[in-house]
Amino acid sequence: MDKIIETPVISGELKELVEKAKVAYKNNFNSNTWFGRCIFLSWYCERGTCDFCFRSTQKHKIENPVTARRSIPSVIAEAAMIRGFGWHLEFLTGGYGIYPFEEILRITKICSQVLGRKMWINLGVIEPEQLLMLKPYVEGIVSSLETLEPVLHKKVCPDKPIEPYLEMVKTAKEMGFKQSFTLVIGLNEKKEDYSYVHDLISTYKFERVTVYALRPVNGTPYTHGPDPLDLAWWIAKIRTEFPTIEIIAGSAIYRIPEISLLLDAGANAFTKLPATNLFNTSDADKIYSEVEKSGRNLTSIFKCSNLRELCDWEAIINNTDLTELEKEESIKALYMYLDNMQKKLKNNK
């Protein structure tokens, strides 16, 4: 992994593009930015063949997929922290074949109750009748497309074709869901491939896109993530051509110094940081610094001197359809997270 030490300096055509992106952003959004946190339900995927994905390195090690699921209390505790810290739920996600749909539906409902709002989900291709059942709790559907050039996509995601996703997008839009897709930069794509992105957004009127920097995983063919300047180019290109779309930039803890650049390039917010691990640490200070450098206002928090008193955590969890035992276990899991994060503040003084 290539650690980024300082924010890259931009020049030439990229600088001109980023300046245009800044104008487009300011003309359509306020100065607020936030951190988007994904909730992962498992580290198993029954397909497990996307060649950049962590799950592709784990599938052969997992004999029983049930053992690769997260517990309900840990999921609910994470949803509570997202609400309490002013983070946004980027989306609820997990590999194919992790839970029966009935369990997915229940988890989605309860997470929505914890968050106090409808949410985004990224759960593969979802059937129309399932979308209908999810509608009371779900605002938008995310399609994991990753890369759009046909030959490259077939190599990267051999068992995850694009067409079924696009059929879902059309159906879900007709049902009133917002639409997003994921794009990973660093998969050996070329700038010419941007035309596929342009055509996709233009055709299907996506309201949102998450643009990730590839994070190399041991056991995959990739050893380097993208240059921050390349990532900024893709974000700025989308922002200038689609001024009102919401763009979420996916970074990494070793890439924090690029965050100000990505916000300047037109990203609304950022994601893909191990936020509970860096909470109350010096890395949290770096995030605040990057956001300040970009002139944005951070509505999410990464530091707190008294986490248990930050909000009424127990009320957030108790106001759900969890069983009494699940509520008790979820509160216990939440306080364990909070206490560990509190200790980091003392250790870093």
Buried (B, 14 or more C-beta within 10 A) or exposed (E): BEEBEEBBEBEEEBEEBBBBBBBBBEEBBEEEBBBBBBBBBBBBBEBBBBBBBBBBBBBEEBEEBEEBBBEBBBBBBBBBBBBBBBBBBBBBBBBBBBBEBEEBBBBBBBBBBBBEEBBBBBBBBBEEEBBEBBBEBBBBBBBBBBBBBEEBBBBBBEEBEBEEBBEBBEBBBEEEBBBBBBBBBBBEBEEEBBEBBBEBBEEBEBBBBBBBBBBBBEEBEBEEBBBBBBBBBBBBBBBBBBBEBBBBBBBBBBBBBBBBBBBBBBBBBBBBBEBBEBBBBEBBBBBEBBBEBBEBEBBBBBBBEEBEEBBEBBEBBBEBEBEEEBBBBBBEBBBEBBEBBBEBBEEEE
